[in-house]
Amino acid sequence: MITKIIKLSEKSFKIDEIKIAVETIINGGLVAFPTETVYGLGANAFNIEAVEKIYEVKGRPKDNPFIVHIADKKDVSKLASEIPVKAERLMKKFWPGPLTLIFKKSKVVPDVATAGLDTVAIRMPDNKIASALIKESKVPIAAPSANLAGKPSPTSAEHVINDLYGKIDVIIDSGKTRIGVESTVLDLTTHPPTLLRPGGITLEELESVLGKIKLHPVVKAEREIRKITAKSPGMKYRHYAPEADLIVVEGKERAVRRKIQELVNEYKSEKKKVGIITISKHDYDSDVIKFAGKDLTTIAKNLFRIFREFDKERVNVIIAEGVKTSGMGLAIMNRLKKASGYNVIKA
């Protein structure tokens, strides 16, 4: 397959420039497109064969549901069988934006898009290209992240090309994404609502609108939880993972630094190439050191890019400094733990 690459600027593109991508969606093909979080791999959510292609291309397990992307809040009433008052409040505050809401699904949503569940995950992305693609296609678009299953999510078109070129029809290249981790997923079919995946909207922001929110055990899990029904992407299986072994070290700053250097020395004695992800700018005696950023927003934006850079540099082991779990830190630690296979050391 020859993959068509369309380079666009979110600030200045014209509708005619996405015509090929729109026609691809309408005709049952696959399009990788930018959102504010990560790049998505999209298909017509109502086209069963097209949605099944996503599973095949990504190598994604069939019990891992997709998020259905819309460009108009009115479309929720078509996809969901009921819309709670809490959903209205959240949509008014956070849509368009990095928040996915779980509803009871309507009969029009095919089972393949929801992994056979009676619920549907819906999001309205805050990216003009994504919005235009959905509007012009005149169908909701089912889309997971545009990467091979298990690998770090793509935060640039280069990442998508590395994983999927020659396997999908179109890639819309709009440079780097703004947020860098996936959307927050909130289940509104439970009482109180349940946070299934932390992301671009923080728990604190959600609670400022709704009050108390329950955390699903996977959000802060210290080990893999196998026997769960995944209503959201990112709940089951190892996700976001670089090729190298990843270790996360958390605790007080001095203790973390000391423990990381001990680990570096140990792995270097075994002739392994060691990479460090630091938020403290500490100068470890390591092969490769990458500074992720001082603030949580910057760390989130850089995390998956750094994973992929380490893959290119063929490091054997990555050791990451942990962060506090307030604000965006909850999403960052969730991704680090999942990527490491819960290989977390308390310093």
Backbone torsions as a table, in degrees:
resi	resn	phi	psi	omega
1	MET	NA	136.7	174.3
2	ILE	-95.1	120.4	-179.9
3	THR	-90.1	126.4	178.0
4	LYS	-85.0	127.7	177.4
5	ILE	-107.9	124.4	-179.9
6	ILE	-113.8	117.2	179.0
7	LYS	-92.8	123.8	-177.5
8	LEU	-137.0	150.6	170.4
9	SER	-101.9	128.3	179.7
10	GLU	-59.2	-29.5	-175.9
11	LYS	-80.4	-22.6	-170.8
12	SER	-138.2	15.3	-177.4
13	PHE	-75.0	160.0	176.4
14	LYS	-113.7	149.8	-176.9
15	ILE	-56.1	-37.9	-179.5
16	ASP	-58.8	-26.5	-176.0
17	GLU	-72.8	-18.0	177.9
18	ILE	-104.0	11.7	-176.9
19	LYS	-57.0	-43.9	-179.3
20	ILE	-62.2	-41.8	179.9
21	ALA	-65.6	-40.8	178.6
22	VAL	-62.4	-47.0	180.0
23	GLU	-62.8	-34.7	178.5
24	THR	-63.4	-46.1	178.0
25	ILE	-61.3	-47.1	-178.2
26	ILE	-60.8	-36.3	-175.8
27	ASN	-90.4	9.9	174.0
28	GLY	89.6	16.4	178.9
29	GLY	-93.8	-177.1	-178.5
30	LEU	-114.8	135.4	-179.7
31	VAL	-128.9	126.5	171.2
32	ALA	-89.5	129.4	-174.3
33	PHE	-139.4	154.0	-178.6
34	PRO	-80.3	145.0	165.8
35	THR	-127.6	179.9	178.7
36	GLU	-73.5	-16.3	-177.4
37	THR	-95.5	-74.3	175.2
38	VAL	-139.1	173.8	175.9
39	TYR	-74.7	140.6	178.5
40	GLY	-107.8	153.8	174.9
41	LEU	-110.3	106.2	-167.1
42	GLY	-107.7	150.1	172.9
43	ALA	-145.9	159.2	174.5
44	ASN	-56.7	117.0	-175.3
45	ALA	-63.4	-21.3	-179.2
46	PHE	-91.0	-7.3	-177.5
47	ASN	-98.2	103.1	-174.1
48	ILE	-59.1	-45.3	-178.6
49	GLU	-64.1	-38.8	-179.9
50	ALA	-65.7	-42.7	179.6
51	VAL	-65.8	-38.2	178.1
52	GLU	-63.0	-31.2	177.3
53	LYS	-61.4	-35.1	179.6
54	ILE	-60.6	-47.0	177.9
55	TYR	-56.7	-44.1	-177.0
56	GLU	-66.1	-46.6	-176.9
57	VAL	-65.4	-41.1	-178.0
58	LYS	-80.1	-21.3	-170.8
59	GLY	70.4	39.0	-173.0
60	ARG	-93.6	134.8	176.4
61	PRO	-59.5	143.4	-175.0
62	LYS	-72.7	-9.9	178.0
63	ASP	-98.2	19.2	179.7
64	ASN	-112.7	101.3	-170.7
65	PRO	-70.0	164.2	177.1
66	PHE	-100.2	165.5	170.0
67	ILE	-98.6	134.7	178.3
68	VAL	-95.7	122.7	-175.6
69	HIS	-99.6	135.0	-180.0
70	ILE	-126.8	166.3	179.4
71	ALA	-118.8	-2.6	-178.9
72	ASP	-141.4	128.5	-178.6
73	LYS	-57.8	-26.8	-179.4
74	LYS	-62.7	-24.6	-178.2
75	ASP	-69.0	-17.6	178.4
76	VAL	-59.5	-38.5	-178.1
77	SER	-65.7	-21.4	177.0
78	LYS	-81.6	-32.6	-172.8
79	LEU	-94.8	-25.8	-177.2
80	ALA	-109.2	142.6	-179.9
81	SER	-80.6	-21.2	175.8
82	GLU	-152.1	146.7	-178.0
83	ILE	-122.4	103.8	-179.7
84	PRO	-63.8	156.2	177.4
85	VAL	-58.5	-36.9	179.4
86	LYS	-60.7	-34.9	178.7
87	ALA	-65.1	-41.4	178.9
88	GLU	-58.7	-42.7	-179.1
89	ARG	-66.1	-41.0	-179.8
90	LEU	-69.3	-41.3	179.6
91	MET	-64.4	-38.2	178.9
92	LYS	-64.7	-37.6	-176.3
93	LYS	-82.7	-42.0	-166.6
94	PHE	-115.9	-6.5	179.4
95	TRP	-103.7	140.5	-5.4
96	PRO	-69.4	147.6	-178.8
97	GLY	167.9	-177.5	-172.3
98	PRO	-83.4	50.9	178.5
99	LEU	-129.1	122.4	175.4
100	THR	-104.1	133.5	-179.6
101	LEU	-114.4	138.3	179.0
102	ILE	-99.2	124.1	179.1
103	PHE	-121.9	163.9	163.7
104	LYS	-68.1	131.7	-172.2
105	LYS	-86.6	156.8	175.3
106	SER	-88.1	172.6	-176.5
107	LYS	-71.3	-16.7	-176.9
108	VAL	-76.6	-16.9	-177.1
109	VAL	-84.8	119.3	-178.7
110	PRO	-68.8	147.5	-178.3
111	ASP	-58.6	-32.1	-176.2
112	VAL	-62.6	-28.7	-179.1
113	ALA	-79.5	-14.7	-175.6
114	THR	-122.4	15.9	-178.3
115	ALA	55.5	33.8	177.0
116	GLY	77.2	6.6	-179.1
117	LEU	-80.6	163.9	176.5
118	ASP	-92.6	13.1	178.0
119	THR	-120.0	160.8	177.8
120	VAL	-134.4	137.7	177.2
121	ALA	-95.8	125.0	-175.0
122	ILE	-126.5	139.0	177.3
123	ARG	-141.9	148.2	175.4
124	MET	-117.6	97.6	-172.7
125	PRO	-67.8	149.1	178.9
126	ASP	-100.8	63.4	176.5
127	ASN	-142.9	127.0	-172.7
128	LYS	-65.3	-33.8	179.4
129	ILE	-69.7	-46.0	178.0
130	ALA	-59.8	-45.2	-179.7
131	SER	-61.4	-43.7	179.8
132	ALA	-65.3	-39.3	179.2
133	LEU	-61.1	-43.2	-179.6
134	ILE	-67.8	-46.7	-178.5
135	LYS	-60.8	-46.9	-176.1
136	GLU	-71.4	-29.3	178.0
137	SER	-75.4	-21.6	177.6
138	LYS	62.2	26.5	174.9
139	VAL	-144.5	150.8	170.8
140	PRO	-66.2	150.1	-176.7
141	ILE	-114.5	120.1	174.8
142	ALA	-80.7	128.2	-175.6
143	ALA	-155.1	118.5	164.7
144	PRO	-87.7	-173.4	175.8
145	SER	-68.6	148.5	-172.8
146	ALA	-89.1	63.0	179.2
147	ASN	-141.5	167.6	171.5
148	LEU	-69.3	143.9	-175.1
149	ALA	-54.4	131.7	176.9
150	GLY	93.0	-23.9	-177.2
151	LYS	-79.7	165.7	177.7
152	PRO	-57.8	140.0	179.7
153	SER	-63.8	148.4	-175.7
154	PRO	-84.4	125.7	178.0
155	THR	-110.3	7.6	172.7
156	SER	-150.4	161.2	178.9
157	ALA	-64.3	-29.9	177.9
158	GLU	-57.5	-40.6	178.8
159	HIS	-64.0	-40.7	179.0
160	VAL	-64.1	-45.2	-179.9
161	ILE	-59.7	-42.6	-179.8
162	ASN	-60.7	-35.9	-176.5
163	ASP	-89.9	-37.8	-163.9
164	LEU	-124.2	-0.5	-179.5
165	TYR	-60.7	133.0	-178.7
166	GLY	86.3	-3.0	-179.4
167	LYS	-113.7	-17.2	-179.7
168	ILE	-129.2	170.0	-172.4
169	ASP	-80.0	-46.9	-172.0
170	VAL	-139.2	140.7	169.5
171	ILE	-123.1	121.9	174.7
172	ILE	-92.3	115.5	-177.2
173	ASP	-96.3	110.2	177.4
174	SER	-124.8	30.3	176.7
175	GLY	76.9	-146.6	-175.5
176	LYS	-87.4	149.3	175.7
177	THR	-82.0	160.9	-173.1
178	ARG	-82.7	-37.7	-171.1
179	ILE	-98.0	-46.2	171.6
180	GLY	92.9	-15.8	168.9
181	VAL	-123.3	160.2	-173.7
182	GLU	-67.7	173.9	-179.4
183	SER	-67.5	154.4	169.1
184	THR	-70.1	139.7	177.9
185	VAL	-118.6	123.4	-178.4
186	LEU	-121.7	125.4	-179.8
187	ASP	-88.7	114.1	-179.2
188	LEU	-95.3	6.8	178.5
189	THR	-92.6	1.4	177.9
190	THR	-114.0	162.7	178.7
191	HIS	-129.8	113.3	-2.5
192	PRO	-71.4	172.0	176.0
193	PRO	-56.4	150.4	-176.0
194	THR	-116.7	128.4	174.8
195	LEU	-79.1	116.2	-177.9
196	LEU	-95.0	-32.0	178.9
197	ARG	-148.8	120.9	175.2
198	PRO	-73.4	149.2	-178.0
199	GLY	-164.4	-137.4	-171.1
200	GLY	-65.9	-21.3	171.5
201	ILE	-107.7	127.5	-173.3
202	THR	-79.7	160.2	175.4
203	LEU	-57.2	-41.4	-179.5
204	GLU	-62.5	-38.4	178.1
205	GLU	-66.0	-41.5	179.2
206	LEU	-64.9	-43.1	-177.9
207	GLU	-69.8	-23.0	175.9
208	SER	-68.1	-21.1	179.3
209	VAL	-98.4	-42.1	-171.5
210	LEU	-105.2	-18.3	-169.4
211	GLY	86.5	-150.4	-172.0
212	LYS	-59.8	132.5	176.1
213	ILE	-125.0	136.8	178.8
214	LYS	-83.4	141.7	174.7
215	LEU	-97.3	126.7	172.9
216	HIS	-64.0	144.5	-179.0
217	PRO	-53.0	-29.5	-177.5
218	VAL	-69.5	-20.9	-175.8
219	VAL	-63.0	-42.4	-178.8
220	LYS	-116.7	20.6	-175.4
221	ALA	-59.9	144.5	176.4
222	GLU	-99.5	-8.3	176.8
223	ARG	-150.8	163.8	-177.6
224	GLU	-65.0	133.7	174.5
225	ILE	-104.5	112.7	-171.2
226	ARG	-86.5	-44.3	-171.9
227	LYS	-90.0	76.5	176.9
228	ILE	-135.5	155.0	170.0
229	THR	-95.2	118.6	-175.7
230	ALA	-86.4	105.3	174.4
231	LYS	-83.6	-10.0	-175.1
232	SER	-137.2	150.2	169.4
233	PRO	-60.2	153.9	174.9
234	GLY	85.7	2.0	-177.7
235	MET	-92.2	-36.4	-178.5
236	LYS	-113.2	159.4	174.1
237	TYR	71.7	165.2	176.3
238	ARG	-78.3	130.1	-176.5
239	HIS	-127.1	162.5	167.9
240	TYR	64.8	16.2	-164.0
241	ALA	-88.3	134.6	169.0
242	PRO	-73.8	172.5	-179.4
243	GLU	-73.5	-31.8	179.9
244	ALA	-75.5	158.5	171.1
245	ASP	-65.1	138.4	-179.7
246	LEU	-117.3	133.4	175.7
247	ILE	-123.6	135.1	177.7
248	VAL	-111.0	130.1	178.7
249	VAL	-116.1	123.3	-180.0
250	GLU	-128.1	153.9	-177.9
251	GLY	147.7	-161.2	177.8
252	LYS	-71.2	147.9	-168.5
253	GLU	-53.6	-48.5	-177.5
254	ARG	-64.8	-41.5	179.5
255	ALA	-65.4	-38.3	178.2
256	VAL	-63.1	-47.1	179.9
257	ARG	-59.8	-44.0	-178.2
258	ARG	-64.3	-44.6	-179.5
259	LYS	-65.2	-41.2	-179.9
260	ILE	-63.2	-43.3	179.5
261	GLN	-64.5	-35.8	174.9
262	GLU	-60.3	-44.8	179.6
263	LEU	-65.6	-40.1	177.7
264	VAL	-59.1	-48.0	-179.6
265	ASN	-60.1	-41.1	-179.4
266	GLU	-63.2	-47.8	-177.1
267	TYR	-71.9	-33.8	178.0
268	LYS	-67.6	-32.5	176.6
269	SER	-66.2	-21.8	176.6
270	GLU	-92.8	10.8	178.4
271	LYS	65.2	30.2	177.6
272	LYS	-97.7	144.0	177.8
273	LYS	-84.8	124.3	-171.2
274	VAL	-114.5	132.4	174.6
275	GLY	-112.9	145.4	-179.3
276	ILE	-121.0	134.6	168.7
277	ILE	-105.2	113.7	-176.1
278	THR	-115.6	144.9	172.2
279	ILE	-112.7	-2.3	-176.2
280	SER	-107.3	-5.5	-176.5
281	LYS	62.7	21.8	179.0
282	HIS	-68.4	139.8	-175.7
283	ASP	-90.8	83.1	178.5
284	TYR	-72.8	151.8	174.0
285	ASP	-84.8	76.7	-174.7
286	SER	-131.9	168.6	-178.5
287	ASP	-69.8	-45.8	-178.8
288	VAL	-136.6	132.1	177.3
289	ILE	-125.4	130.0	177.9
290	LYS	-124.5	126.2	178.8
291	PHE	-87.4	118.1	-175.5
292	ALA	-83.0	-23.4	-178.6
293	GLY	132.8	157.7	179.9
294	LYS	-85.4	-39.7	-177.5
295	ASP	-97.7	156.2	-173.4
296	LEU	-64.5	-35.3	179.4
297	THR	-61.6	-43.5	179.9
298	THR	-69.2	-40.4	178.7
299	ILE	-60.3	-45.6	179.1
300	ALA	-59.8	-41.7	-178.6
301	LYS	-65.0	-33.0	-173.1
302	ASN	-94.0	-16.5	-166.8
303	LEU	-57.9	-54.3	-176.3
304	PHE	-67.8	-34.5	176.2
305	ARG	-61.0	-43.0	179.7
306	ILE	-64.1	-42.0	175.8
307	PHE	-53.5	-46.8	-176.6
308	ARG	-70.3	-33.5	176.3
309	GLU	-64.8	-39.9	176.4
310	PHE	-62.8	-37.0	176.6
311	ASP	-59.3	-44.0	179.9
312	LYS	-64.6	-34.7	-177.9
313	GLU	-85.9	0.5	173.2
314	ARG	54.9	45.5	173.1
315	VAL	-74.8	152.8	-179.8
316	ASN	-91.8	-32.8	-177.6
317	VAL	-137.7	136.0	173.8
318	ILE	-115.6	132.3	176.2
319	ILE	-119.8	125.4	-175.7
320	ALA	-115.7	136.9	170.8
321	GLU	-72.9	132.8	177.7
322	GLY	-76.1	166.6	177.8
323	VAL	-126.5	165.1	175.7
324	LYS	-70.2	151.7	-172.7
325	THR	-94.1	20.1	173.7
326	SER	-87.5	154.3	179.0
327	GLY	56.1	-135.1	179.6
328	MET	-68.3	-12.4	178.5
329	GLY	-61.3	-29.9	178.4
330	LEU	-63.5	-43.2	178.2
331	ALA	-67.9	-40.7	-179.0
332	ILE	-62.7	-48.3	-179.4
333	MET	-67.0	-34.3	175.4
334	ASN	-59.7	-44.7	-179.6
335	ARG	-69.0	-41.3	180.0
336	LEU	-63.3	-43.1	-179.3
337	LYS	-66.1	-43.9	179.0
338	LYS	-63.3	-42.6	-178.2
339	ALA	-66.1	-31.0	-177.8
340	SER	-85.9	-5.3	-172.3
341	GLY	67.5	31.4	-179.7
342	TYR	63.5	33.3	175.6
343	ASN	-87.9	78.9	-174.3
344	VAL	-115.4	130.3	178.7
345	ILE	-110.9	130.2	175.9
346	LYS	-89.0	116.4	-179.1
347	ALA	-85.0	NA	NA
